[in-house]
Amino acid sequence: MTAVYIALILVTVLLAAAYGVYRFVFYSPNRTQNTDLNLPVSEQLEPLSGTIKDMIRALAALPFETVQTVSRDGLTLRGGYYHNRDGAPLAILFHGYRGTPCRDFSGGARAYLDMGFNLLMIRQRAHCDSQGHSITFGVREREDALCWTDWALGRFGKATDIVLCGISMGAATVLMASELPLPANVKGIVADCPYISPKEIIMKVCRDMKLPARPLWPLVWLAARLFARFDPNAADAARAVTRTPVPVLLIHGEDDRFVPCDMGRRIADANPRMVELHTFPDAGHGLSFLIDKPRYERLTRGFFARVLGPDKPGPD
């Protein structure tokens, strides 16, 4: 009986530890954490915080329509639709981990509108007022991307050109989605500072926190499987782009201290025929647009002109 008790105690301790990891890494309380003006603490972000907050307020003041779809596992997902003009191509924007659409695309969303896109800024599962409490680092979110493209087909018709755009976890999401059966009217993908996989970014953060990343990974995997109910090894952005038929513009700051620029380079190296990489010197995580807005807009306009045609958003 002693051995049984010891085994029960060990299992209880293991499950408690796994649940603690789940709450720290994967759990999201939705709207209680997702405040637009609650910026991450970062020495790279701090000098730009005033500019970012001004852009957030300006974007939040624009009129939009709240829309929704249902995920494959039954969650109601919501987003904000900004109408520019009838018949315009649609840009669907995917924000980052524990982020909000207005915060993460405070500058980029205005740029897409100025280029002539209709705009859908989705609220990722487990964020803002979309349902769910488990963030899956792109694994289930990539399937949500399919649901949003289906929504777009139903709303605007099969002739509507679509581009998928993401930042950080949102960038990993759209890259992971690129190997799935996206509709043919998805013409291009813009990925800003993506990580390669849940495992790589979680282990990197563990190392930043001076934790033993490799020994901890089995516990993280168990937490994901038991409590978040997904396999963190199921999706990989570098692997996905080797099979994508969709052209990709990949942008990464060279001074990104959260998702190393090397991850972006490795994704691009996996399929240089389909992935066009541009790096921004001195840019931190998700800050390339603010560091060099003219170059960022020139690159995106040129990319859209190539994938959508010269009569669609592109160079002035």
matplotlib code that plots the C-alpha trace (Angstrom):
import matplotlib.pyplot as plt

x = [0.0, 2.9, 4.0, 0.4, 0.3, 3.6, 2.5, -0.7, 1.2, 3.6, 0.8, -1.0, 2.1, 2.7, -0.9, -0.7, 2.6, 1.1, -2.0, 0.2, 2.1, -1.2, -2.4, 0.9, 1.5, -1.8, -4.7, -6.4, -9.1, -10.3, -11.4, -9.9, -6.4, -7.0, -6.9, -5.7, -3.6, -2.0, 1.4, 4.0, 6.9, 9.9, 12.9, 12.6, 8.9, 9.0, 10.4, 7.6, 4.8, 3.3, 3.2, 1.6, -1.1, -2.0, -2.3, -4.4, -6.8, -7.1, -7.8, -10.3, -12.2, -12.9, -16.3, -16.5, -19.0, -18.6, -18.8, -18.5, -17.9, -17.7, -14.6, -14.3, -14.4, -17.6, -16.2, -17.7, -15.0, -15.4, -13.8, -14.1, -14.9, -13.8, -15.4, -13.4, -15.3, -17.4, -15.3, -12.0, -9.7, -9.9, -7.0, -7.6, -5.3, -4.3, -2.8, -0.3, -0.2, -2.2, -2.6, -5.5, -6.2, -6.1, -2.8, -0.9, -2.1, -2.3, -0.3, -0.5, -4.3, -4.4, -1.8, -4.0, -7.0, -5.0, -3.9, -7.6, -8.2, -11.4, -10.2, -11.1, -9.2, -10.0, -9.9, -8.1, -9.7, -9.3, -8.7, -11.0, -14.6, -13.9, -14.7, -12.3, -9.7, -6.8, -4.2, -2.7, 0.2, -1.2, -2.1, -5.9, -5.7, -4.6, -7.9, -9.7, -8.0, -9.9, -13.1, -12.5, -11.8, -15.0, -16.8, -15.3, -16.5, -20.0, -20.0, -18.3, -18.4, -15.8, -14.4, -13.0, -9.2, -7.9, -4.6, -3.8, -1.6, -0.2, 2.2, 4.1, 1.8, -0.6, 2.3, 3.0, -0.7, -1.1, 2.1, 0.9, -2.4, -0.6, -0.3, -4.0, -6.6, -7.1, -9.5, -7.9, -8.7, -6.2, -3.5, -0.8, 0.4, 2.3, 4.0, 5.7, 8.2, 6.8, 8.2, 8.7, 6.7, 5.1, 8.0, 10.7, 9.2, 8.3, 11.7, 13.3, 11.3, 12.2, 15.9, 15.3, 13.8, 16.9, 14.8, 15.9, 14.1, 14.7, 13.8, 10.7, 9.4, 7.7, 5.8, 4.7, 3.7, 1.6, 0.0, -1.0, -2.4, -4.3, -5.7, -5.4, -6.3, -3.9, -0.6, 2.0, 4.1, 1.2, 2.2, 5.4, 5.7, 8.9, 7.5, 4.2, 5.8, 7.6, 4.1, 2.4, 1.1, 0.6, 3.4, 4.7, 6.2, 8.1, 9.3, 11.5, 13.3, 17.0, 17.0, 14.0, 14.7, 11.5, 11.3, 14.9, 15.3, 17.0, 13.6, 12.4, 15.5, 15.0, 11.4, 12.4, 15.3, 12.8, 11.2, 13.0, 10.9, 7.7, 9.0, 10.4, 12.3, 13.2, 14.8, 14.9, 18.1, 17.6, 13.9, 12.6, 9.7, 6.9, 8.4, 9.6, 6.7, 7.5, 11.2, 11.0, 7.4, 8.3, 10.3, 7.7, 4.9, 7.0, 7.6, 4.0, 2.7, 5.1, 4.2, 0.4, 1.0, 2.7, 0.2, -3.0, -2.2, -1.4, -5.0, -5.3, -3.6, 0.1, 2.7, 1.3]
y = [0.0, 2.4, 2.1, 2.9, 6.0, 7.2, 6.7, 8.7, 11.5, 11.6, 11.7, 14.4, 16.5, 16.0, 17.0, 20.0, 21.2, 20.7, 22.7, 25.5, 25.5, 25.6, 28.6, 30.5, 29.7, 28.8, 30.1, 33.4, 35.1, 36.8, 40.4, 41.0, 41.0, 42.4, 46.2, 48.2, 50.7, 48.1, 47.9, 45.2, 46.3, 46.7, 49.0, 49.0, 49.9, 52.5, 55.4, 54.7, 54.2, 57.7, 57.4, 53.9, 55.0, 57.9, 55.5, 53.1, 55.9, 57.1, 53.5, 52.9, 56.0, 54.6, 53.1, 49.4, 46.5, 43.7, 40.4, 36.7, 33.2, 29.8, 27.8, 24.1, 23.2, 25.4, 28.7, 32.0, 34.1, 37.9, 40.6, 44.2, 44.9, 48.2, 49.0, 51.0, 50.5, 47.9, 45.4, 46.2, 43.3, 42.2, 42.1, 39.8, 40.8, 38.4, 39.9, 38.4, 36.5, 38.2, 41.1, 43.1, 44.1, 47.8, 47.5, 45.2, 46.9, 50.4, 51.7, 48.9, 48.9, 52.6, 51.8, 48.9, 51.2, 53.9, 51.4, 50.7, 47.5, 46.5, 45.4, 42.6, 42.7, 39.4, 38.8, 35.5, 32.7, 33.3, 37.0, 40.0, 38.9, 35.8, 32.6, 30.1, 30.2, 28.3, 30.0, 27.3, 29.3, 29.0, 25.3, 25.8, 29.4, 28.3, 26.5, 29.6, 31.4, 29.0, 29.8, 33.5, 33.0, 31.0, 33.9, 36.3, 34.2, 34.1, 37.8, 39.2, 36.3, 34.1, 36.8, 38.8, 38.8, 38.2, 38.7, 37.2, 39.4, 38.6, 39.9, 37.7, 34.8, 36.1, 35.8, 32.3, 31.5, 32.7, 30.9, 27.7, 28.1, 28.5, 24.7, 24.2, 24.2, 27.9, 29.2, 30.2, 33.8, 34.0, 35.7, 36.5, 36.4, 39.1, 37.8, 40.2, 38.7, 35.1, 32.3, 28.8, 26.7, 26.6, 24.5, 26.8, 30.0, 28.5, 27.0, 30.3, 32.2, 29.5, 30.2, 33.9, 33.3, 31.2, 28.0, 24.6, 24.6, 21.1, 19.3, 21.5, 20.8, 17.5, 19.2, 22.0, 19.4, 17.6, 20.8, 21.6, 18.1, 17.7, 21.2, 23.2, 20.1, 20.5, 19.0, 21.8, 19.8, 19.7, 22.9, 24.4, 27.6, 26.5, 23.2, 24.8, 27.1, 24.3, 23.2, 26.6, 27.7, 31.2, 33.9, 35.2, 38.5, 38.0, 41.0, 40.8, 43.2, 42.4, 43.5, 41.4, 40.2, 38.2, 36.3, 36.2, 37.3, 34.0, 32.3, 34.5, 33.7, 29.9, 30.2, 32.0, 29.5, 26.7, 27.9, 30.9, 30.5, 31.4, 33.4, 36.9, 38.1, 41.6, 42.5, 45.9, 46.9, 48.2, 47.2, 45.3, 42.9, 44.1, 47.5, 47.4, 49.6, 52.3, 52.2, 52.7, 53.3, 54.5, 51.3, 49.1, 50.6, 50.5, 46.7, 45.9, 48.0, 46.3, 42.9, 43.6, 44.9, 41.6, 39.2, 41.2, 43.0, 46.6, 47.7, 46.7, 48.2, 48.7, 51.4, 54.9]
z = [0.0, 0.7, -2.9, -4.1, -1.8, -3.1, -6.7, -6.0, -4.4, -7.3, -9.8, -7.8, -7.7, -11.4, -12.3, -10.0, -11.6, -15.1, -14.2, -12.8, -16.1, -18.0, -16.0, -16.5, -20.2, -21.9, -19.9, -20.8, -18.7, -21.9, -21.6, -18.1, -19.5, -23.0, -22.6, -25.6, -23.7, -21.5, -23.3, -22.6, -20.4, -22.6, -22.7, -26.5, -26.4, -23.8, -26.0, -28.5, -26.0, -26.3, -30.1, -29.9, -27.4, -29.7, -32.7, -30.5, -29.6, -33.2, -34.4, -31.7, -32.7, -36.3, -36.9, -37.4, -37.4, -34.9, -36.8, -35.7, -36.8, -35.1, -34.8, -35.7, -32.0, -31.4, -30.0, -31.0, -32.5, -33.0, -34.9, -36.1, -39.8, -41.3, -44.6, -47.1, -50.4, -52.2, -54.1, -52.4, -51.4, -47.8, -45.3, -42.3, -39.4, -36.6, -33.4, -31.0, -27.8, -25.0, -27.4, -28.8, -32.5, -31.8, -29.8, -32.1, -35.3, -34.0, -36.9, -39.5, -39.6, -40.7, -43.4, -44.8, -44.9, -46.6, -49.2, -50.0, -48.3, -46.5, -43.1, -40.7, -37.4, -35.7, -31.9, -31.4, -29.4, -25.7, -26.3, -25.8, -26.4, -28.4, -26.5, -25.1, -22.3, -23.9, -26.1, -28.4, -30.0, -33.5, -33.5, -33.3, -34.3, -37.8, -38.2, -37.0, -39.9, -42.3, -40.5, -41.1, -44.8, -45.0, -43.3, -45.9, -48.8, -47.4, -46.8, -49.9, -52.4, -54.0, -56.2, -53.3, -53.0, -49.5, -47.8, -44.3, -42.1, -38.6, -36.0, -33.5, -32.6, -35.3, -37.8, -36.8, -37.0, -40.7, -41.7, -40.0, -41.8, -45.2, -45.6, -45.0, -47.8, -47.9, -50.6, -53.9, -53.4, -50.5, -52.6, -50.1, -46.5, -44.5, -41.4, -39.0, -36.5, -36.4, -34.3, -35.7, -33.3, -29.8, -28.6, -29.9, -28.5, -25.1, -24.6, -25.7, -23.0, -20.4, -21.2, -20.9, -17.4, -16.5, -16.3, -17.5, -20.9, -22.1, -18.8, -18.5, -21.9, -21.1, -18.4, -20.7, -23.3, -20.7, -19.6, -23.2, -23.8, -20.5, -19.9, -23.1, -25.1, -28.1, -29.2, -29.2, -31.7, -34.3, -36.1, -37.3, -39.4, -41.1, -42.1, -43.2, -45.7, -47.5, -48.6, -49.1, -52.5, -51.1, -51.5, -48.2, -47.2, -44.0, -42.0, -38.8, -36.6, -36.3, -32.7, -31.7, -28.2, -27.8, -31.1, -32.4, -36.0, -36.7, -36.5, -39.3, -41.3, -40.8, -41.9, -45.1, -45.7, -45.6, -48.9, -50.4, -53.6, -51.8, -48.8, -49.3, -46.2, -45.2, -41.9, -40.2, -38.4, -34.8, -34.7, -31.7, -31.5, -33.7, -34.0, -37.6, -38.8, -36.2, -36.8, -40.6, -41.7, -45.3, -46.0, -44.4, -46.4, -49.6, -49.1, -48.4, -51.3, -53.6, -52.4, -52.8, -56.3, -57.2, -55.7, -56.3, -59.6, -60.4, -60.2, -56.6, -53.5, -54.3, -55.0, -55.4]

ax = plt.figure().add_subplot(projection="3d")
ax.plot(x, y, z, "-o")
ax.set_aspect("equal")
plt.show()
